[in-house]
Amino acid sequence: VRDAWVRLLPPSVKTTAAYLTLSSTQLDRLIAVESSIAEKVEMHESVMENGMMSMSQIPSVLLTENVDARLSPQGKHLMMIGLKRPLVKGESIELKLKFEKNDALIVNAIVEQR
């Protein structure tokens, strides 16, 4: 896992997004994500349809052998819904990534304003 970060938004906003890059040496799927700072974390994908950007929930993120799976703005990303408190720039947010084949992985994502 590389470049894990969470978008800093105003304190009144109770939803934000997290981004990261995943790589694997075998075929696998990211099937769930948890964080103690949010009521739930969903995997979403933004797509351009008829000139408008839309976002929908996806069940998993495919990890292909030796190919990066990039979760980024305007693409696949993690929606952190129901934030339990305001985020602070520079703090580290723990994300628990659950995979179909591999063991769960704990990742620290830095809150940034990009």
Wavefront OBJ file of the C-alpha trace (Angstrom):
o trace
v 0.000 0.000 0.000
v 1.362 3.407 -0.991
v 0.278 7.033 -0.751
v -2.674 6.509 1.608
v -4.443 9.775 2.405
v -7.806 11.126 3.539
v -9.271 14.345 2.158
v -9.609 17.167 4.698
v -13.045 18.808 4.492
v -14.778 21.415 6.694
v -15.698 20.111 10.193
v -19.439 20.315 9.441
v -19.113 17.709 6.649
v -19.664 14.178 7.979
v -18.412 12.311 4.883
v -15.007 12.316 3.217
v -12.943 10.116 0.906
v -9.748 8.129 1.294
v -7.330 7.268 -1.466
v -4.388 4.869 -1.828
v -2.516 2.671 -4.245
v -2.569 -1.106 -3.815
v -0.299 -3.664 -5.398
v -0.241 -7.442 -5.064
v 1.865 -10.332 -6.261
v -1.272 -12.424 -6.833
v -4.847 -12.014 -7.995
v -7.033 -10.810 -5.086
v -9.881 -8.442 -4.231
v -10.285 -5.703 -1.653
v -13.707 -6.640 -0.269
v -14.220 -4.385 2.767
v -12.711 -1.461 4.664
v -13.277 -0.357 8.247
v -12.202 2.669 10.272
v -12.996 3.546 13.866
v -13.436 7.195 12.866
v -16.394 6.507 10.519
v -19.687 4.686 10.950
v -18.962 2.877 7.686
v -16.535 2.857 4.785
v -17.788 2.009 1.294
v -15.921 1.452 -1.947
v -17.167 3.773 -4.692
v -16.379 4.564 -8.293
v -16.875 7.878 -10.076
v -17.652 7.681 -13.792
v -18.469 10.250 -16.463
v -21.875 9.586 -18.054
v -23.454 11.894 -20.638
v -21.151 14.725 -19.611
v -21.981 14.370 -15.900
v -19.905 12.775 -13.153
v -21.783 10.167 -11.127
v -20.700 8.006 -8.231
v -21.869 4.521 -7.292
v -20.951 1.922 -4.707
v -18.928 -1.058 -5.917
v -18.625 -4.462 -4.162
v -14.842 -4.820 -4.432
v -11.630 -3.603 -6.030
v -9.770 -6.114 -8.185
v -6.048 -6.513 -7.544
v -4.235 -7.932 -10.543
v -0.829 -9.533 -10.190
v 1.952 -6.900 -10.306
v -0.398 -4.116 -11.522
v -1.223 -1.115 -9.315
v -4.851 -0.596 -8.299
v -5.059 3.167 -7.769
v -7.884 4.609 -5.686
v -7.915 8.299 -6.571
v -10.148 11.361 -6.975
v -12.511 10.972 -9.967
v -11.994 7.183 -9.920
v -12.362 4.362 -7.441
v -12.116 5.574 -3.848
v -13.171 4.874 -0.273
v -16.120 6.869 1.087
v -15.872 7.396 4.835
v -19.481 7.941 5.910
v -20.689 9.236 9.262
v -17.472 10.730 10.608
v -17.522 10.559 14.388
v -15.455 13.733 14.824
v -13.823 16.442 12.705
v -10.549 15.495 11.036
v -7.321 17.397 11.676
v -4.772 18.143 8.945
v -1.708 15.922 9.336
v -3.301 13.341 11.628
v -3.092 9.641 10.850
v -6.330 7.704 10.285
v -6.263 3.912 10.606
v -7.955 1.902 7.855
v -8.439 -1.862 8.077
v -8.391 -3.358 4.575
v -9.993 -6.780 4.157
v -9.149 -8.995 1.210
v -10.761 -12.030 -0.367
v -7.609 -14.187 -0.194
v -5.006 -12.407 1.928
v -5.074 -11.437 5.593
v -6.462 -8.054 6.624
v -4.023 -5.165 6.518
v -3.920 -2.084 8.764
v -2.948 1.111 6.914
v -2.378 4.604 8.269
v -3.703 7.332 5.976
v -2.657 10.954 6.515
v -5.330 13.679 6.488
v -4.382 16.142 3.748
v -5.891 19.037 1.825
v -5.080 18.175 -1.802
l 1 2 3 4 5 6 7 8 9 10 11 12 13 14 15 16 17 18 19 20 21 22 23 24 25 26 27 28 29 30 31 32 33 34 35 36 37 38 39 40 41 42 43 44 45 46 47 48 49 50 51 52 53 54 55 56 57 58 59 60 61 62 63 64 65 66 67 68 69 70 71 72 73 74 75 76 77 78 79 80 81 82 83 84 85 86 87 88 89 90 91 92 93 94 95 96 97 98 99 100 101 102 103 104 105 106 107 108 109 110 111 112 113 114
